[in-house]
Amino acid sequence: MTSLVRKIMVLWVIGMSLVILDCSNLRGADARAPCDVRLPCSLKEALVARYIGYRLVTLNDLVADQRSFWRLDFPNGCPGIAEIDLDGNGWVDIGLNLLLPSRQRDQNIFVLALRMGAQWELVQVTEDRGGPVAVLWADKSVRYESHEGESLIFPNGAFVLAGYGSWSRAYGFVDSELRFVQLTD
């Protein structure tokens, strides 16, 4: 093996190690914190390419009351990410509550990352400009009733997106169609 081939191989191994390390952590901080999650590299790359400047909602983004409620309800959770097999295909899907900080108004969006084998389908479900930052969690409940008395059954559970003290919605699949129910207004 020539020295040029060896150098190329060493550089390739170093480069691949950096890519693997970079893709393993969304925020790059202490892995013990609830919002420092590990995402598959292919999902992280898709998110970074499509949602430039966005980041996961963290406890620091919530006002004091919201932080207190969150810690009571989900002591080890992150208000920016949740996991559940939403579409029932046997793969864990990821709900992402993303924030684009801005001087005028923060922009909060909810994105579903639906796993299709090795690939991810990203579906932007909501967009909110301004107002309190929403929180997100996965709920394995099946039956949801709207604030108007309508009932909807999500056989695989749902992602719940909520503005504490003001509104909440559950998102899930019914007969392969993504649906939502307004739980509170």
C-alpha positions as CSV (number, residue, x, y, z in Angstrom):
1,M,0.0,0.0,0.0
2,T,1.4,3.4,-1.0
3,S,1.8,6.2,1.5
4,L,-0.8,8.2,-0.5
5,V,-3.4,5.5,-0.2
6,R,-2.7,5.2,3.6
7,K,-3.1,8.9,4.0
8,I,-6.4,8.9,2.2
9,M,-7.6,6.0,4.3
10,V,-6.6,7.7,7.5
11,L,-8.3,10.9,6.4
12,W,-11.5,9.0,5.4
13,V,-11.6,7.2,8.8
14,I,-11.1,10.6,10.7
15,G,-13.8,12.3,8.5
16,M,-16.3,9.5,9.0
17,S,-15.7,9.6,12.8
18,L,-16.4,13.3,12.8
19,V,-19.6,12.8,10.9
20,I,-20.8,10.1,13.2
21,L,-20.0,12.2,16.3
22,D,-21.6,15.2,14.8
23,C,-24.8,13.4,13.9
24,S,-25.2,11.6,17.2
25,N,-26.2,14.7,19.2
26,L,-28.7,17.4,18.1
27,R,-27.5,20.0,20.5
28,G,-24.0,18.9,21.3
29,A,-24.2,19.5,25.1
30,D,-24.3,17.3,28.1
31,A,-26.2,14.1,27.1
32,R,-27.8,13.8,30.5
33,A,-30.0,16.8,29.9
34,P,-33.5,15.9,28.6
35,C,-33.3,17.9,25.4
36,D,-29.9,16.7,24.4
37,V,-31.2,13.9,22.3
38,R,-29.5,11.6,19.9
39,L,-31.1,11.5,16.5
40,P,-30.3,9.3,13.5
41,C,-27.8,11.0,11.2
42,S,-30.1,10.8,8.2
43,L,-32.9,12.6,10.2
44,K,-30.6,15.3,11.6
45,E,-29.2,16.0,8.1
46,A,-32.8,16.3,6.7
47,L,-33.8,18.6,9.5
48,V,-30.7,20.8,9.2
49,A,-31.2,21.1,5.4
50,R,-34.9,22.0,5.6
51,Y,-35.2,24.0,8.8
52,I,-32.2,26.3,8.8
53,G,-31.8,28.1,12.1
54,Y,-34.5,26.1,14.0
55,R,-33.7,24.2,17.2
56,L,-35.6,22.1,19.7
57,V,-37.8,23.8,22.2
58,T,-36.1,23.4,25.7
59,L,-37.2,24.2,29.2
60,N,-35.3,27.5,28.9
61,D,-37.8,28.6,26.2
62,L,-40.8,28.3,28.5
63,V,-41.9,31.0,30.9
64,A,-41.7,30.2,34.6
65,D,-45.3,28.9,35.0
66,Q,-45.0,26.7,31.9
67,R,-41.6,25.3,33.2
68,S,-43.2,24.5,36.6
69,F,-46.2,22.7,34.9
70,W,-43.8,20.8,32.6
71,R,-41.6,19.6,35.4
72,L,-44.6,18.4,37.3
73,D,-46.1,16.5,34.3
74,F,-42.9,15.3,32.7
75,P,-39.9,15.5,35.1
76,N,-37.5,13.8,32.7
77,G,-39.0,15.0,29.4
78,C,-38.1,17.6,26.8
79,P,-40.9,19.9,25.5
80,G,-39.3,19.8,22.1
81,I,-39.3,16.1,21.2
82,A,-41.4,13.0,21.7
83,E,-41.4,9.5,20.3
84,I,-44.2,7.0,19.5
85,D,-45.1,4.6,16.6
86,L,-47.7,7.0,15.4
87,D,-48.5,5.3,12.1
88,G,-48.4,1.7,13.4
89,N,-45.7,0.5,10.9
90,G,-43.5,-0.8,13.7
91,W,-41.0,2.0,13.6
92,V,-40.7,4.8,16.2
93,D,-41.8,8.1,14.8
94,I,-40.5,11.4,16.2
95,G,-42.4,14.6,16.9
96,L,-40.3,17.7,16.9
97,N,-41.3,21.0,18.4
98,L,-38.9,23.5,16.8
99,L,-38.3,27.1,17.5
100,L,-36.7,29.8,15.2
101,P,-35.7,32.6,17.6
102,S,-36.2,36.1,16.2
103,R,-35.9,39.6,17.5
104,Q,-39.5,40.4,16.4
105,R,-41.4,37.2,17.1
106,D,-40.2,33.6,17.7
107,Q,-41.6,31.1,15.2
108,N,-42.7,27.8,16.7
109,I,-43.4,24.8,14.3
110,F,-44.4,21.2,14.9
111,V,-42.8,18.6,12.5
112,L,-43.5,14.9,12.3
113,A,-40.5,12.7,11.4
114,L,-42.2,9.5,10.1
115,R,-39.8,6.6,9.8
116,M,-40.1,4.6,6.6
117,G,-37.4,2.0,7.1
118,A,-34.0,3.7,6.7
119,Q,-35.7,6.9,5.4
120,W,-37.6,9.7,7.1
121,E,-40.5,11.6,5.8
122,L,-40.8,15.1,7.3
123,V,-44.2,16.6,7.6
124,Q,-44.6,20.2,8.9
125,V,-47.9,20.1,10.7
126,T,-48.3,23.5,12.2
127,E,-46.7,26.9,12.2
128,D,-47.2,29.6,14.9
129,R,-45.7,33.0,14.8
130,G,-45.6,34.6,18.2
131,G,-47.5,33.8,21.4
132,P,-46.4,31.4,24.1
133,V,-44.1,28.6,23.1
134,A,-45.9,25.3,22.7
135,V,-44.9,22.0,24.4
136,L,-45.0,18.5,23.0
137,W,-45.5,15.0,24.4
138,A,-46.5,11.5,23.2
139,D,-49.7,10.0,24.6
140,K,-50.6,6.3,24.2
141,S,-54.3,7.0,24.8
142,V,-56.5,5.9,22.0
143,R,-59.7,7.9,22.4
144,Y,-59.7,11.7,22.4
145,E,-62.6,14.0,22.9
146,S,-62.6,17.6,21.6
147,H,-63.7,20.6,23.6
148,E,-66.9,20.5,21.5
149,G,-67.7,16.9,22.4
150,E,-66.5,15.2,19.2
151,S,-64.7,11.9,19.7
152,L,-61.8,10.6,17.6
153,I,-59.9,7.4,18.0
154,F,-56.1,7.2,17.2
155,P,-55.3,3.5,17.3
156,N,-51.6,4.1,17.9
157,G,-51.7,7.0,20.2
158,A,-50.9,10.6,19.4
159,F,-48.6,13.5,19.8
160,V,-50.1,16.3,21.9
161,L,-49.1,19.9,21.2
162,A,-50.1,22.4,23.8
163,G,-49.9,26.0,24.8
164,Y,-50.1,25.6,28.6
165,G,-53.2,27.3,29.9
166,S,-54.7,28.2,26.5
167,W,-55.0,25.4,23.9
168,S,-54.1,21.8,23.1
169,R,-54.4,19.5,20.1
170,A,-53.8,15.7,19.6
171,Y,-52.4,14.5,16.3
172,G,-52.6,10.9,15.1
173,F,-53.5,8.7,12.2
174,V,-57.0,7.4,11.4
175,D,-57.1,5.0,8.4
176,S,-53.6,6.2,7.2
177,E,-54.7,9.8,7.3
178,L,-53.1,12.3,9.7
179,R,-55.8,14.0,11.7
180,F,-56.0,16.2,14.7
181,V,-58.6,17.0,17.4
182,Q,-58.8,20.3,19.3
183,L,-58.8,19.2,22.9
184,T,-59.0,22.7,24.5
185,D,-59.4,26.1,23.0
